[in-house]
Amino acid sequence: MFYGVRMPALSADARASVDKLFAVAQALLGHESGNLFGEWCIADVDLALMLNRLALHGDPVPKPLITYAKRQWERAAVQLWVTRSRPTL
């Protein structure tokens, strides 16, 4: 994700797992807090990472989940981690 490496298209099994991920995420985000469990927790960043990884590889991600992932990515602590310098490949 951080190095721009493209992955192959998802297999049918992987696509089924992604569909389950979307269903669970949307059910957990059905409330108004904007976080998985009401208060922010590290699981929000973990889910945002998964969603961003899918989106960056061109996999379709529901718009509400993209909005959620972008909001999580904007957190100051997350930006400190995302913008860290990384070793080259």
PDB file of N, CA, C and O in Angstrom:
ATOM      1  N   MET A   1       0.815  -1.180   0.000  1.00  0.00           N
ATOM      2  CA  MET A   1       0.000   0.000   0.000  1.00  0.00           C
ATOM      3  C   MET A   1       0.867   1.256   0.000  1.00  0.00           C
ATOM      4  O   MET A   1       0.575   2.205  -0.727  1.00  0.00           O
ATOM      5  N   PHE A   2       1.912   1.274   0.790  1.00  0.00           N
ATOM      6  CA  PHE A   2       2.755   2.460   0.890  1.00  0.00           C
ATOM      7  C   PHE A   2       3.808   2.530  -0.209  1.00  0.00           C
ATOM      8  O   PHE A   2       4.443   3.568  -0.398  1.00  0.00           O
ATOM      9  N   TYR A   3       3.995   1.444  -0.926  1.00  0.00           N
ATOM     10  CA  TYR A   3       5.020   1.412  -1.953  1.00  0.00           C
ATOM     11  C   TYR A   3       4.448   1.401  -3.367  1.00  0.00           C
ATOM     12  O   TYR A   3       5.210   1.365  -4.332  1.00  0.00           O
ATOM     13  N   GLY A   4       3.140   1.431  -3.510  1.00  0.00           N
ATOM     14  CA  GLY A   4       2.522   1.465  -4.830  1.00  0.00           C
ATOM     15  C   GLY A   4       2.550   0.148  -5.572  1.00  0.00           C
ATOM     16  O   GLY A   4       2.306   0.119  -6.778  1.00  0.00           O
ATOM     17  N   VAL A   5       2.842  -0.943  -4.884  1.00  0.00           N
ATOM     18  CA  VAL A   5       2.878  -2.255  -5.523  1.00  0.00           C
ATOM     19  C   VAL A   5       1.444  -2.685  -5.823  1.00  0.00           C
ATOM     20  O   VAL A   5       0.589  -2.658  -4.938  1.00  0.00           O
ATOM     21  N   ARG A   6       1.183  -3.076  -7.054  1.00  0.00           N
ATOM     22  CA  ARG A   6      -0.151  -3.517  -7.448  1.00  0.00           C
ATOM     23  C   ARG A   6      -0.262  -5.021  -7.233  1.00  0.00           C
ATOM     24  O   ARG A   6       0.651  -5.785  -7.544  1.00  0.00           O
ATOM     25  N   MET A   7      -1.394  -5.417  -6.700  1.00  0.00           N
ATOM     26  CA  MET A   7      -1.655  -6.827  -6.446  1.00  0.00           C
ATOM     27  C   MET A   7      -2.582  -7.350  -7.527  1.00  0.00           C
ATOM     28  O   MET A   7      -3.289  -6.571  -8.166  1.00  0.00           O
ATOM     29  N   PRO A   8      -2.589  -8.672  -7.743  1.00  0.00           N
ATOM     30  CA  PRO A   8      -3.513  -9.237  -8.741  1.00  0.00           C
ATOM     31  C   PRO A   8      -4.964  -9.070  -8.284  1.00  0.00           C
ATOM     32  O   PRO A   8      -5.231  -8.791  -7.115  1.00  0.00           O
ATOM     33  N   ALA A   9      -5.882  -9.242  -9.216  1.00  0.00           N
ATOM     34  CA  ALA A   9      -7.310  -9.148  -8.899  1.00  0.00           C
ATOM     35  C   ALA A   9      -7.664 -10.175  -7.825  1.00  0.00           C
ATOM     36  O   ALA A   9      -7.026 -11.220  -7.703  1.00  0.00           O
ATOM     37  N   LEU A  10      -8.694  -9.851  -7.055  1.00  0.00           N
ATOM     38  CA  LEU A  10      -9.142 -10.754  -5.997  1.00  0.00           C
ATOM     39  C   LEU A  10      -9.717 -12.040  -6.581  1.00  0.00           C
ATOM     40  O   LEU A  10     -10.391 -12.022  -7.611  1.00  0.00           O
ATOM     41  N   SER A  11      -9.443 -13.140  -5.916  1.00  0.00           N
ATOM     42  CA  SER A  11     -10.052 -14.412  -6.295  1.00  0.00           C
ATOM     43  C   SER A  11     -11.516 -14.397  -5.873  1.00  0.00           C
ATOM     44  O   SER A  11     -11.950 -13.490  -5.163  1.00  0.00           O
ATOM     45  N   ALA A  12     -12.263 -15.382  -6.299  1.00  0.00           N
ATOM     46  CA  ALA A  12     -13.674 -15.478  -5.910  1.00  0.00           C
ATOM     47  C   ALA A  12     -13.807 -15.621  -4.393  1.00  0.00           C
ATOM     48  O   ALA A  12     -14.695 -15.017  -3.790  1.00  0.00           O
ATOM     49  N   ASP A  13     -12.935 -16.411  -3.777  1.00  0.00           N
ATOM     50  CA  ASP A  13     -12.973 -16.571  -2.317  1.00  0.00           C
ATOM     51  C   ASP A  13     -12.639 -15.262  -1.613  1.00  0.00           C
ATOM     52  O   ASP A  13     -13.279 -14.907  -0.623  1.00  0.00           O
ATOM     53  N   ALA A  14     -11.645 -14.549  -2.117  1.00  0.00           N
ATOM     54  CA  ALA A  14     -11.272 -13.268  -1.518  1.00  0.00           C
ATOM     55  C   ALA A  14     -12.411 -12.262  -1.679  1.00  0.00           C
ATOM     56  O   ALA A  14     -12.697 -11.497  -0.758  1.00  0.00           O
ATOM     57  N   ARG A  15     -13.058 -12.262  -2.839  1.00  0.00           N
ATOM     58  CA  ARG A  15     -14.182 -11.346  -3.072  1.00  0.00           C
ATOM     59  C   ARG A  15     -15.312 -11.636  -2.089  1.00  0.00           C
ATOM     60  O   ARG A  15     -15.946 -10.713  -1.578  1.00  0.00           O
ATOM     61  N   ALA A  16     -15.565 -12.923  -1.823  1.00  0.00           N
ATOM     62  CA  ALA A  16     -16.603 -13.296  -0.852  1.00  0.00           C
ATOM     63  C   ALA A  16     -16.227 -12.797   0.544  1.00  0.00           C
ATOM     64  O   ALA A  16     -17.094 -12.342   1.291  1.00  0.00           O
ATOM     65  N   SER A  17     -14.953 -12.876   0.897  1.00  0.00           N
ATOM     66  CA  SER A  17     -14.497 -12.374   2.200  1.00  0.00           C
ATOM     67  C   SER A  17     -14.635 -10.859   2.279  1.00  0.00           C
ATOM     68  O   SER A  17     -15.011 -10.324   3.322  1.00  0.00           O
ATOM     69  N   VAL A  18     -14.336 -10.175   1.199  1.00  0.00           N
ATOM     70  CA  VAL A  18     -14.482  -8.721   1.170  1.00  0.00           C
ATOM     71  C   VAL A  18     -15.951  -8.333   1.328  1.00  0.00           C
ATOM     72  O   VAL A  18     -16.270  -7.376   2.035  1.00  0.00           O
ATOM     73  N   ASP A  19     -16.830  -9.064   0.681  1.00  0.00           N
ATOM     74  CA  ASP A  19     -18.260  -8.780   0.816  1.00  0.00           C
ATOM     75  C   ASP A  19     -18.718  -8.952   2.271  1.00  0.00           C
ATOM     76  O   ASP A  19     -19.542  -8.179   2.759  1.00  0.00           O
ATOM     77  N   LYS A  20     -18.180  -9.971   2.963  1.00  0.00           N
ATOM     78  CA  LYS A  20     -18.492 -10.147   4.390  1.00  0.00           C
ATOM     79  C   LYS A  20     -17.940  -8.980   5.207  1.00  0.00           C
ATOM     80  O   LYS A  20     -18.610  -8.471   6.106  1.00  0.00           O
ATOM     81  N   LEU A  21     -16.718  -8.561   4.888  1.00  0.00           N
ATOM     82  CA  LEU A  21     -16.108  -7.421   5.576  1.00  0.00           C
ATOM     83  C   LEU A  21     -16.980  -6.179   5.426  1.00  0.00           C
ATOM     84  O   LEU A  21     -17.233  -5.475   6.404  1.00  0.00           O
ATOM     85  N   PHE A  22     -17.437  -5.909   4.211  1.00  0.00           N
ATOM     86  CA  PHE A  22     -18.291  -4.746   3.967  1.00  0.00           C
ATOM     87  C   PHE A  22     -19.589  -4.846   4.765  1.00  0.00           C
ATOM     88  O   PHE A  22     -20.026  -3.861   5.360  1.00  0.00           O
ATOM     89  N   ALA A  23     -20.200  -6.014   4.783  1.00  0.00           N
ATOM     90  CA  ALA A  23     -21.479  -6.184   5.497  1.00  0.00           C
ATOM     91  C   ALA A  23     -21.301  -5.930   6.993  1.00  0.00           C
ATOM     92  O   ALA A  23     -22.109  -5.231   7.605  1.00  0.00           O
ATOM     93  N   VAL A  24     -20.260  -6.487   7.574  1.00  0.00           N
ATOM     94  CA  VAL A  24     -20.012  -6.299   9.015  1.00  0.00           C
ATOM     95  C   VAL A  24     -19.667  -4.843   9.306  1.00  0.00           C
ATOM     96  O   VAL A  24     -20.181  -4.262  10.262  1.00  0.00           O
ATOM     97  N   ALA A  25     -18.806  -4.256   8.493  1.00  0.00           N
ATOM     98  CA  ALA A  25     -18.413  -2.865   8.714  1.00  0.00           C
ATOM     99  C   ALA A  25     -19.620  -1.941   8.626  1.00  0.00           C
ATOM    100  O   ALA A  25     -19.786  -1.057   9.467  1.00  0.00           O
ATOM    101  N   GLN A  26     -20.456  -2.135   7.626  1.00  0.00           N
ATOM    102  CA  GLN A  26     -21.626  -1.278   7.477  1.00  0.00           C
ATOM    103  C   GLN A  26     -22.610  -1.472   8.628  1.00  0.00           C
ATOM    104  O   GLN A  26     -23.258  -0.514   9.049  1.00  0.00           O
ATOM    105  N   ALA A  27     -22.731  -2.684   9.138  1.00  0.00           N
ATOM    106  CA  ALA A  27     -23.609  -2.929  10.283  1.00  0.00           C
ATOM    107  C   ALA A  27     -23.064  -2.233  11.533  1.00  0.00           C
ATOM    108  O   ALA A  27     -23.826  -1.640  12.297  1.00  0.00           O
ATOM    109  N   LEU A  28     -21.759  -2.305  11.738  1.00  0.00           N
ATOM    110  CA  LEU A  28     -21.151  -1.677  12.915  1.00  0.00           C
ATOM    111  C   LEU A  28     -21.139  -0.158  12.816  1.00  0.00           C
ATOM    112  O   LEU A  28     -21.145   0.530  13.837  1.00  0.00           O
ATOM    113  N   LEU A  29     -21.123   0.364  11.610  1.00  0.00           N
ATOM    114  CA  LEU A  29     -21.084   1.814  11.417  1.00  0.00           C
ATOM    115  C   LEU A  29     -22.471   2.415  11.240  1.00  0.00           C
ATOM    116  O   LEU A  29     -22.596   3.586  10.880  1.00  0.00           O
ATOM    117  N   GLY A  30     -23.505   1.635  11.486  1.00  0.00           N
ATOM    118  CA  GLY A  30     -24.865   2.102  11.308  1.00  0.00           C
ATOM    119  C   GLY A  30     -25.291   3.185  12.277  1.00  0.00           C
ATOM    120  O   GLY A  30     -26.331   3.811  12.076  1.00  0.00           O
ATOM    121  N   HIS A  31     -24.518   3.421  13.318  1.00  0.00           N
ATOM    122  CA  HIS A  31     -24.843   4.469  14.297  1.00  0.00           C
ATOM    123  C   HIS A  31     -24.184   5.773  13.872  1.00  0.00           C
ATOM    124  O   HIS A  31     -23.474   5.809  12.866  1.00  0.00           O
ATOM    125  N   GLU A  32     -24.405   6.819  14.609  1.00  0.00           N
ATOM    126  CA  GLU A  32     -23.971   8.164  14.207  1.00  0.00           C
ATOM    127  C   GLU A  32     -22.560   8.552  14.654  1.00  0.00           C
ATOM    128  O   GLU A  32     -22.105   9.642  14.306  1.00  0.00           O
ATOM    129  N   SER A  33     -21.862   7.723  15.397  1.00  0.00           N
ATOM    130  CA  SER A  33     -20.587   8.164  15.959  1.00  0.00           C
ATOM    131  C   SER A  33     -19.479   8.280  14.919  1.00  0.00           C
ATOM    132  O   SER A  33     -18.552   9.070  15.101  1.00  0.00           O
ATOM    133  N   GLY A  34     -19.552   7.521  13.848  1.00  0.00           N
ATOM    134  CA  GLY A  34     -18.489   7.540  12.847  1.00  0.00           C
ATOM    135  C   GLY A  34     -17.335   6.625  13.181  1.00  0.00           C
ATOM    136  O   GLY A  34     -16.342   6.584  12.455  1.00  0.00           O
ATOM    137  N   ASN A  35     -17.454   5.890  14.277  1.00  0.00           N
ATOM    138  CA  ASN A  35     -16.441   4.911  14.680  1.00  0.00           C
ATOM    139  C   ASN A  35     -17.121   3.558  14.865  1.00  0.00           C
ATOM    140  O   ASN A  35     -18.338   3.489  15.039  1.00  0.00           O
ATOM    141  N   LEU A  36     -16.346   2.503  14.828  1.00  0.00           N
ATOM    142  CA  LEU A  36     -16.917   1.155  14.907  1.00  0.00           C
ATOM    143  C   LEU A  36     -17.722   0.914  16.175  1.00  0.00           C
ATOM    144  O   LEU A  36     -18.813   0.347  16.125  1.00  0.00           O
ATOM    145  N   PHE A  37     -17.190   1.340  17.300  1.00  0.00           N
ATOM    146  CA  PHE A  37     -17.799   0.986  18.581  1.00  0.00           C
ATOM    147  C   PHE A  37     -18.172   2.215  19.399  1.00  0.00           C
ATOM    148  O   PHE A  37     -18.085   2.197  20.627  1.00  0.00           O
ATOM    149  N   GLY A  38     -18.581   3.270  18.728  1.00  0.00           N
ATOM    150  CA  GLY A  38     -18.959   4.501  19.413  1.00  0.00           C
ATOM    151  C   GLY A  38     -17.773   5.416  19.617  1.00  0.00           C
ATOM    152  O   GLY A  38     -17.686   6.463  18.976  1.00  0.00           O
ATOM    153  N   GLU A  39     -16.870   5.050  20.483  1.00  0.00           N
ATOM    154  CA  GLU A  39     -15.629   5.795  20.718  1.00  0.00           C
ATOM    155  C   GLU A  39     -14.567   5.292  19.744  1.00  0.00           C
ATOM    156  O   GLU A  39     -14.570   4.121  19.365  1.00  0.00           O
ATOM    157  N   TRP A  40     -13.658   6.181  19.339  1.00  0.00           N
ATOM    158  CA  TRP A  40     -12.577   5.764  18.458  1.00  0.00           C
ATOM    159  C   TRP A  40     -11.718   4.702  19.143  1.00  0.00           C
ATOM    160  O   TRP A  40     -11.485   4.761  20.350  1.00  0.00           O
ATOM    161  N   CYS A  41     -11.253   3.735  18.361  1.00  0.00           N
ATOM    162  CA  CYS A  41     -10.284   2.744  18.862  1.00  0.00           C
ATOM    163  C   CYS A  41      -9.379   2.328  17.712  1.00  0.00           C
ATOM    164  O   CYS A  41      -9.639   2.668  16.557  1.00  0.00           O
ATOM    165  N   ILE A  42      -8.337   1.607  18.019  1.00  0.00           N
ATOM    166  CA  ILE A  42      -7.355   1.210  17.011  1.00  0.00           C
ATOM    167  C   ILE A  42      -7.993   0.335  15.927  1.00  0.00           C
ATOM    168  O   ILE A  42      -7.484   0.274  14.808  1.00  0.00           O
ATOM    169  N   ALA A  43      -9.088  -0.334  16.244  1.00  0.00           N
ATOM    170  CA  ALA A  43      -9.787  -1.140  15.227  1.00  0.00           C
ATOM    171  C   ALA A  43     -10.291  -0.264  14.089  1.00  0.00           C
ATOM    172  O   ALA A  43     -10.400  -0.731  12.955  1.00  0.00           O
ATOM    173  N   ASP A  44     -10.601   1.000  14.371  1.00  0.00           N
ATOM    174  CA  ASP A  44     -11.015   1.913  13.311  1.00  0.00           C
ATOM    175  C   ASP A  44      -9.896   2.120  12.296  1.00  0.00           C
ATOM    176  O   ASP A  44     -10.151   2.158  11.092  1.00  0.00           O
ATOM    177  N   VAL A  45      -8.681   2.253  12.765  1.00  0.00           N
ATOM    178  CA  VAL A  45      -7.545   2.419  11.859  1.00  0.00           C
ATOM    179  C   VAL A  45      -7.290   1.127  11.091  1.00  0.00           C
ATOM    180  O   VAL A  45      -6.975   1.162   9.901  1.00  0.00           O
ATOM    181  N   ASP A  46      -7.423  -0.001  11.759  1.00  0.00           N
ATOM    182  CA  ASP A  46      -7.221  -1.290  11.103  1.00  0.00           C
ATOM    183  C   ASP A  46      -8.216  -1.469   9.963  1.00  0.00           C
ATOM    184  O   ASP A  46      -7.834  -1.874   8.865  1.00  0.00           O
ATOM    185  N   LEU A  47      -9.484  -1.174  10.213  1.00  0.00           N
ATOM    186  CA  LEU A  47     -10.486  -1.283   9.162  1.00  0.00           C
ATOM    187  C   LEU A  47     -10.212  -0.275   8.046  1.00  0.00           C
ATOM    188  O   LEU A  47     -10.331  -0.613   6.868  1.00  0.00           O
ATOM    189  N   ALA A  48      -9.851   0.946   8.400  1.00  0.00           N
ATOM    190  CA  ALA A  48      -9.548   1.955   7.384  1.00  0.00           C
ATOM    191  C   ALA A  48      -8.390   1.506   6.500  1.00  0.00           C
ATOM    192  O   ALA A  48      -8.409   1.730   5.289  1.00  0.00           O
ATOM    193  N   LEU A  49      -7.393   0.879   7.092  1.00  0.00           N
ATOM    194  CA  LEU A  49      -6.261   0.361   6.322  1.00  0.00           C
ATOM    195  C   LEU A  49      -6.733  -0.692   5.328  1.00  0.00           C
ATOM    196  O   LEU A  49      -6.333  -0.668   4.164  1.00  0.00           O
ATOM    197  N   MET A  50      -7.577  -1.611   5.774  1.00  0.00           N
ATOM    198  CA  MET A  50      -8.100  -2.647   4.872  1.00  0.00           C
ATOM    199  C   MET A  50      -8.892  -2.029   3.728  1.00  0.00           C
ATOM    200  O   MET A  50      -8.731  -2.419   2.571  1.00  0.00           O
ATOM    201  N   LEU A  51      -9.746  -1.066   4.054  1.00  0.00           N
ATOM    202  CA  LEU A  51     -10.580  -0.434   3.033  1.00  0.00           C
ATOM    203  C   LEU A  51      -9.732   0.366   2.048  1.00  0.00           C
ATOM    204  O   LEU A  51      -9.955   0.310   0.839  1.00  0.00           O
ATOM    205  N   ASN A  52      -8.767   1.103   2.566  1.00  0.00           N
ATOM    206  CA  ASN A  52      -7.888   1.875   1.680  1.00  0.00           C
ATOM    207  C   ASN A  52      -7.065   0.973   0.779  1.00  0.00           C
ATOM    208  O   ASN A  52      -6.856   1.289  -0.392  1.00  0.00           O
ATOM    209  N   ARG A  53      -6.603  -0.131   1.305  1.00  0.00           N
ATOM    210  CA  ARG A  53      -5.826  -1.075   0.494  1.00  0.00           C
ATOM    211  C   ARG A  53      -6.672  -1.580  -0.672  1.00  0.00           C
ATOM    212  O   ARG A  53      -6.190  -1.661  -1.802  1.00  0.00           O
ATOM    213  N   LEU A  54      -7.924  -1.917  -0.402  1.00  0.00           N
ATOM    214  CA  LEU A  54      -8.817  -2.365  -1.471  1.00  0.00           C
ATOM    215  C   LEU A  54      -9.043  -1.255  -2.496  1.00  0.00           C
ATOM    216  O   LEU A  54      -8.927  -1.482  -3.700  1.00  0.00           O
ATOM    217  N   ALA A  55      -9.363  -0.066  -2.016  1.00  0.00           N
ATOM    218  CA  ALA A  55      -9.659   1.054  -2.915  1.00  0.00           C
ATOM    219  C   ALA A  55      -8.444   1.418  -3.774  1.00  0.00           C
ATOM    220  O   ALA A  55      -8.586   1.682  -4.969  1.00  0.00           O
ATOM    221  N   LEU A  56      -7.263   1.433  -3.174  1.00  0.00           N
ATOM    222  CA  LEU A  56      -6.060   1.796  -3.921  1.00  0.00           C
ATOM    223  C   LEU A  56      -5.702   0.781  -4.999  1.00  0.00           C
ATOM    224  O   LEU A  56      -4.993   1.104  -5.952  1.00  0.00           O
ATOM    225  N   HIS A  57      -6.189  -0.435  -4.848  1.00  0.00           N
ATOM    226  CA  HIS A  57      -5.946  -1.461  -5.860  1.00  0.00           C
ATOM    227  C   HIS A  57      -7.077  -1.536  -6.878  1.00  0.00           C
ATOM    228  O   HIS A  57      -7.100  -2.425  -7.729  1.00  0.00           O
ATOM    229  N   GLY A  58      -8.012  -0.598  -6.783  1.00  0.00           N
ATOM    230  CA  GLY A  58      -9.076  -0.540  -7.779  1.00  0.00           C
ATOM    231  C   GLY A  58     -10.270  -1.419  -7.497  1.00  0.00           C
ATOM    232  O   GLY A  58     -11.162  -1.542  -8.336  1.00  0.00           O
ATOM    233  N   ASP A  59     -10.303  -2.035  -6.325  1.00  0.00           N
ATOM    234  CA  ASP A  59     -11.468  -2.850  -5.978  1.00  0.00           C
ATOM    235  C   ASP A  59     -12.611  -1.923  -5.571  1.00  0.00           C
ATOM    236  O   ASP A  59     -12.377  -0.910  -4.913  1.00  0.00           O
ATOM    237  N   PRO A  60     -13.841  -2.257  -5.952  1.00  0.00           N
ATOM    238  CA  PRO A  60     -14.963  -1.397  -5.579  1.00  0.00           C
ATOM    239  C   PRO A  60     -15.223  -1.444  -4.070  1.00  0.00           C
ATOM    240  O   PRO A  60     -15.289  -2.518  -3.471  1.00  0.00           O
ATOM    241  N   VAL A  61     -15.366  -0.276  -3.477  1.00  0.00           N
ATOM    242  CA  VAL A  61     -15.653  -0.134  -2.045  1.00  0.00           C
ATOM    243  C   VAL A  61     -16.865   0.789  -1.925  1.00  0.00           C
ATOM    244  O   VAL A  61     -16.886   1.855  -2.539  1.00  0.00           O
ATOM    245  N   PRO A  62     -17.876   0.398  -1.142  1.00  0.00           N
ATOM    246  CA  PRO A  62     -19.050   1.256  -0.990  1.00  0.00           C
ATOM    247  C   PRO A  62     -18.676   2.665  -0.526  1.00  0.00           C
ATOM    248  O   PRO A  62     -17.804   2.837   0.327  1.00  0.00           O
ATOM    249  N   LYS A  63     -19.338   3.658  -1.090  1.00  0.00           N
ATOM    250  CA  LYS A  63     -19.031   5.063  -0.796  1.00  0.00           C
ATOM    251  C   LYS A  63     -19.039   5.386   0.704  1.00  0.00           C
ATOM    252  O   LYS A  63     -18.139   6.091   1.162  1.00  0.00           O
ATOM    253  N   PRO A  64     -20.014   4.904   1.491  1.00  0.00           N
ATOM    254  CA  PRO A  64     -19.969   5.218   2.931  1.00  0.00           C
ATOM    255  C   PRO A  64     -18.711   4.682   3.622  1.00  0.00           C
ATOM    256  O   PRO A  64     -18.217   5.284   4.575  1.00  0.00           O
ATOM    257  N   LEU A  65     -18.202   3.561   3.142  1.00  0.00           N
ATOM    258  CA  LEU A  65     -16.982   3.007   3.740  1.00  0.00           C
ATOM    259  C   LEU A  65     -15.750   3.795   3.306  1.00  0.00           C
ATOM    260  O   LEU A  65     -14.797   3.929   4.074  1.00  0.00           O
ATOM    261  N   ILE A  66     -15.764   4.316   2.085  1.00  0.00           N
ATOM    262  CA  ILE A  66     -14.666   5.185   1.635  1.00  0.00           C
ATOM    263  C   ILE A  66     -14.655   6.456   2.482  1.00  0.00           C
ATOM    264  O   ILE A  66     -13.594   6.908   2.912  1.00  0.00           O
ATOM    265  N   THR A  67     -15.821   7.025   2.719  1.00  0.00           N
ATOM    266  CA  THR A  67     -15.936   8.235   3.543  1.00  0.00           C
ATOM    267  C   THR A  67     -15.412   7.965   4.951  1.00  0.00           C
ATOM    268  O   THR A  67     -14.670   8.773   5.509  1.00  0.00           O
ATOM    269  N   TYR A  68     -15.797   6.833   5.516  1.00  0.00           N
ATOM    270  CA  TYR A  68     -15.321   6.430   6.851  1.00  0.00           C
ATOM    271  C   TYR A  68     -13.800   6.300   6.857  1.00  0.00           C
ATOM    272  O   TYR A  68     -13.136   6.829   7.749  1.00  0.00           O
ATOM    273  N   ALA A  69     -13.244   5.597   5.864  1.00  0.00           N
ATOM    274  CA  ALA A  69     -11.795   5.373   5.818  1.00  0.00           C
ATOM    275  C   ALA A  69     -11.043   6.698   5.688  1.00  0.00           C
ATOM    276  O   ALA A  69     -10.014   6.889   6.337  1.00  0.00           O
ATOM    277  N   LYS A  70     -11.540   7.601   4.870  1.00  0.00           N
ATOM    278  CA  LYS A  70     -10.887   8.906   4.716  1.00  0.00           C
ATOM    279  C   LYS A  70     -10.906   9.683   6.035  1.00  0.00           C
ATOM    280  O   LYS A  70      -9.919  10.320   6.401  1.00  0.00           O
ATOM    281  N   ARG A  71     -12.032   9.625   6.741  1.00  0.00           N
ATOM    282  CA  ARG A  71     -12.141  10.325   8.021  1.00  0.00           C
ATOM    283  C   ARG A  71     -11.149   9.744   9.029  1.00  0.00           C
ATOM    284  O   ARG A  71     -10.515  10.491   9.774  1.00  0.00           O
ATOM    285  N   GLN A  72     -11.013   8.441   9.056  1.00  0.00           N
ATOM    286  CA  GLN A  72     -10.053   7.809   9.969  1.00  0.00           C
ATOM    287  C   GLN A  72      -8.619   8.202   9.597  1.00  0.00           C
ATOM    288  O   GLN A  72      -7.785   8.434  10.472  1.00  0.00           O
ATOM    289  N   TRP A  73      -8.346   8.273   8.311  1.00  0.00           N
ATOM    290  CA  TRP A  73      -7.007   8.585   7.810  1.00  0.00           C
ATOM    291  C   TRP A  73      -6.590  10.000   8.164  1.00  0.00           C
ATOM    292  O   TRP A  73      -5.396  10.296   8.232  1.00  0.00           O
ATOM    293  N   GLU A  74      -7.569  10.890   8.392  1.00  0.00           N
ATOM    294  CA  GLU A  74      -7.283  12.291   8.716  1.00  0.00           C
ATOM    295  C   GLU A  74      -6.863  12.503  10.167  1.00  0.00           C
ATOM    296  O   GLU A  74      -6.367  13.579  10.503  1.00  0.00           O
ATOM    297  N   ARG A  75      -7.043  11.530  11.019  1.00  0.00           N
ATOM    298  CA  ARG A  75      -6.650  11.683  12.427  1.00  0.00           C
ATOM    299  C   ARG A  75      -5.157  12.008  12.512  1.00  0.00           C
ATOM    300  O   ARG A  75      -4.350  11.442  11.774  1.00  0.00           O
ATOM    301  N   ALA A  76      -4.802  12.906  13.400  1.00  0.00           N
ATOM    302  CA  ALA A  76      -3.406  13.348  13.518  1.00  0.00           C
ATOM    303  C   ALA A  76      -2.456  12.182  13.785  1.00  0.00           C
ATOM    304  O   ALA A  76      -1.393  12.099  13.170  1.00  0.00           O
ATOM    305  N   ALA A  77      -2.823  11.293  14.683  1.00  0.00           N
ATOM    306  CA  ALA A  77      -1.946  10.159  15.015  1.00  0.00           C
ATOM    307  C   ALA A  77      -1.772   9.229  13.821  1.00  0.00           C
ATOM    308  O   ALA A  77      -0.690   8.682  13.607  1.00  0.00           O
ATOM    309  N   VAL A  78      -2.823   9.053  13.056  1.00  0.00           N
ATOM    310  CA  VAL A  78      -2.742   8.193  11.872  1.00  0.00           C
ATOM    311  C   VAL A  78      -1.849   8.845  10.821  1.00  0.00           C
ATOM    312  O   VAL A  78      -1.042   8.165  10.186  1.00  0.00           O
ATOM    313  N   GLN A  79      -1.985  10.151  10.633  1.00  0.00           N
ATOM    314  CA  GLN A  79      -1.138  10.859   9.677  1.00  0.00           C
ATOM    315  C   GLN A  79       0.340  10.777  10.060  1.00  0.00           C
ATOM    316  O   GLN A  79       1.201  10.689   9.185  1.00  0.00           O
ATOM    317  N   LEU A  80       0.639  10.807  11.354  1.00  0.00           N
ATOM    318  CA  LEU A  80       2.034  10.636  11.784  1.00  0.00           C
ATOM    319  C   LEU A  80       2.574   9.283  11.324  1.00  0.00           C
ATOM    320  O   LEU A  80       3.729   9.179  10.910  1.00  0.00           O
ATOM    321  N   TRP A  81       1.750   8.265  11.396  1.00  0.00           N
ATOM    322  CA  TRP A  81       2.166   6.926  10.981  1.00  0.00           C
ATOM    323  C   TRP A  81       2.221   6.820   9.457  1.00  0.00           C
ATOM    324  O   TRP A  81       3.179   6.273   8.910  1.00  0.00           O
ATOM    325  N   VAL A  82       1.207   7.334   8.773  1.00  0.00           N
ATOM    326  CA  VAL A  82       1.122   7.220   7.324  1.00  0.00           C
ATOM    327  C   VAL A  82       2.261   7.966   6.636  1.00  0.00           C
ATOM    328  O   VAL A  82       2.794   7.495   5.631  1.00  0.00           O
ATOM    329  N   THR A  83       2.628   9.108   7.163  1.00  0.00           N
ATOM    330  CA  THR A  83       3.630   9.944   6.495  1.00  0.00           C
ATOM    331  C   THR A  83       5.058   9.668   6.945  1.00  0.00           C
ATOM    332  O   THR A  83       5.980  10.381   6.548  1.00  0.00           O
ATOM    333  N   ARG A  84       5.250   8.649   7.762  1.00  0.00           N
ATOM    334  CA  ARG A  84       6.622   8.274   8.168  1.00  0.00           C
ATOM    335  C   ARG A  84       7.452   7.930   6.958  1.00  0.00           C
ATOM    336  O   ARG A  84       6.932   7.410   5.971  1.00  0.00           O
ATOM    337  N   SER A  85       8.739   8.215   7.023  1.00  0.00           N
ATOM    338  CA  SER A  85       9.606   7.768   5.933  1.00  0.00           C
ATOM    339  C   SER A  85       9.790   6.265   6.066  1.00  0.00           C
ATOM    340  O   SER A  85       9.909   5.727   7.167  1.00  0.00           O
ATOM    341  N   ARG A  86       9.810   5.624   4.950  1.00  0.00           N
ATOM    342  CA  ARG A  86       9.941   4.175   4.908  1.00  0.00           C
ATOM    343  C   ARG A  86      11.133   3.787   4.064  1.00  0.00           C
ATOM    344  O   ARG A  86      11.495   4.501   3.129  1.00  0.00           O
ATOM    345  N   PRO A  87      11.745   2.661   4.385  1.00  0.00           N
ATOM    346  CA  PRO A  87      12.880   2.228   3.566  1.00  0.00           C
ATOM    347  C   PRO A  87      12.422   1.930   2.139  1.00  0.00           C
ATOM    348  O   PRO A  87      11.281   1.525   1.915  1.00  0.00           O
ATOM    349  N   THR A  88      13.291   2.129   1.212  1.00  0.00           N
ATOM    350  CA  THR A  88      12.949   1.813  -0.175  1.00  0.00           C
ATOM    351  C   THR A  88      13.016   0.313  -0.397  1.00  0.00           C
ATOM    352  O   THR A  88      13.736  -0.408   0.295  1.00  0.00           O
ATOM    353  N   LEU A  89      12.264  -0.129  -1.357  1.00  0.00           N
ATOM    354  CA  LEU A  89      12.268  -1.564  -1.694  1.00  0.00           C
ATOM    355  C   LEU A  89      13.400  -1.905  -2.613  1.00  0.00           C
ATOM    356  O   LEU A  89      13.556  -3.064  -2.998  1.00  0.00           O
TER     357      LEU A  89
END
